[in-house]
Amino acid sequence: MDSDKLLFTDLPAALVEELLNEAVNAGSGMLKTFQEFKENRDKQREELIENGLIINESDLGYPLLPTTCGVDGSYAIERLLTADFIASAAVAVEGLTPPSEKRYWEKPSHSVYVSMEVHNPDTATILRAVMLGRELQLAVKAPHDIVMLDGTITLPIIYFNQALNRAPESLELKCSQEFLKNSLEYLEAYISILTGIRSDKHYVAIPKYSTRREISKLMNWNIKQDDRGLLTAILRPGEMTRPLPLEKPAQPWHLNTKAIPNIGSKASVVEKQIIDALYHVYVCHYKPHSWLPAIRLEFAESVATNKYRLATLIQGIKHQCAAASMLEPFPIYLADRMVKALSRSMPAFRQIAAQYISEKYDGDIGEVFFAMHGYRSEAGG
């Protein structure tokens, strides 16, 4: 049977009818928003040009095409009757190779963590931090000129801080011990990405979704549209916005590094370095081709203030946006496809573990399958 015919199978007919009517009402409100936006678009574009906020990629020059890779991660939790089966994976995928590139990079690189845990409400929070830490480790080890991260550059400090608050209280979790043991290395990798000191390495975060409005606030535009949605329609192919400092948070950044064991006085140093670096992150929006939305790019000040490094970054991004079927650079698209398969594979991993246990267990095998029965799955990336 066609899957489209199964969409409303389990819903009452009256509920479906009301939902359809509400969807029409929602569309009507969105239509009004589109019309208002269309009326203001030309005026807003002229204001951006007058203020020097729109530049063309040709203004930066055309350096040699850089090598690129994309890094992404995901995690999955199978909630079993007696325990949680957890897994996280990070992968680094090489982008389209420039014609002049003769070197061979080992690909794809990956990092995996799998464990059985007791039931605990903080498992997802801590496992997510382990996933992200391993992503950052892969990123700094990547031998490529440009390393693309899937997500905003501020995500690590949020996830790491949550895990640092929870892990010391959940030491019965193996993933807590894993995170605390390696957290300093994760944070040092994060510092390298935030500062971008090496001139031959360019780290760039590319979030698919963002609510930030650096441009709108700078121009004092009283609109609700986020910058990415706004600039998708305003920018023309080959145009980008002048890099601006990342929008500051409502509350100051903070990081509970005191929770890291055996770090001593280095805790305050690491925290200060990360927070200082976050206040020197820049952002721009770039529209490589007509078939793509504006791509939000977040990177270090050392890249934003160096014309050659910025040109290298932009050319690397454009070279990886070669197909209309992908609405993001190729290596980020491919890395995302790879890691998202983790959650779909969890039942197979659970079955393998159950088979191993049943072979070694000298009691009733039925007890094993009851204990390994899954009743809920959780995944993220």
Phi, psi and omega in degrees: 000142180299132182298331179298332181283348182263000186302316186250018186303318186265009181254142175298147184299320180295323178294317179298316181298319179293321178299318180296320178295318180294326178296322177296317178297320178296319178296324178297317178295322179292325178300318178298319178297316179298319181295318177297319180295319180298321181294328184265349190301311183296319179296318180294322178296316179298321179296320179294319179295316180299328180268008177067028183264353175244125177232161179259147180303331180292338178292340183270339184099177184230085177288174177299144181297130180274162170279150185222160169209159177241142181237133178210165180211163175207163176222159179212145180229125173260112179279105180265174183297319185247352184199177174246130175262116188239152177205145172222151180215140173236142183221142175242122185243131180288143178278186176298128186280131176300147182303330183276354185281122182253344183284155177247123178259138176293129185211155342280155174269151182208164176215129187233143174225126181226139181200161169255132184232154170290158179298129181204134182291344183264003184303313183298318181299316184283320178298321178299322178291322176298315178304312184292322178299320180289329172301312182295323178296317177298321183297314183286339178272345183298133183273021185263161181288322180235128178242120182260133178251135180275108181126171180285154184286346180270354183299317181302317182295327179290310182291320180295319181295320177298317181291323179294332177282330186264323187302316180298337179268358182228049184290349175289345177276131177295325180292332174295314179295321178297316181293312182296323180295325185250004187298324179296319178295321178299316182291323178294323175296321179297319178299317180300320181289320182291324184272325179055044185294319183294126183288343180263004179232129180236115177259134181220131176265135184233088179284139176285327185232134180208142177254006186285154186221056180299315181294311183300319181289321179297323182271358182058039177274125180272073180230157181265350183290136175286163186300320185295315178296320181295312186284341175302322180272334184277318184286147174257160182307132180089000180258156178212161175271150176297134181303133180234155176299143178300141179303131182285146181286160178295325176245144181302147176298146175210156185211123183276067182289346179295342180283347181284124182290144173059033179260335175060223183291346181291342183302310182294328179294312180299315180299316181295319180298316182293313182294318177300317181294324180296330179278003176236030174266139179244160181221145171215164175242135186228134178245096185293318185219165183293334184274000182250148170288167175296133181262126178276126181241129178239127186206174185288155177300327180298335175274318183297328185264003180243111186300319181293317180293322178294319178297319178299316179298312183296318179294323177296319179296314182297320182295334181269358177254067190257355183229135181290342182283348180245123183267023177205166180303145187307309184295327176292319179299314183290319178298320179297317179299320182294307187288333179293343178288347182300311183297325179291337183270350185303317178303323179293318178296319179297320180295321178297316179297318180295321179295318179297316181296316182296329178290327183265340185283132183262010178257205181287121181297332178301327178296323180296313184288330172295313182295327183265011179288125180269136179238353177199143177242149178222136182215159178190174181200000000 
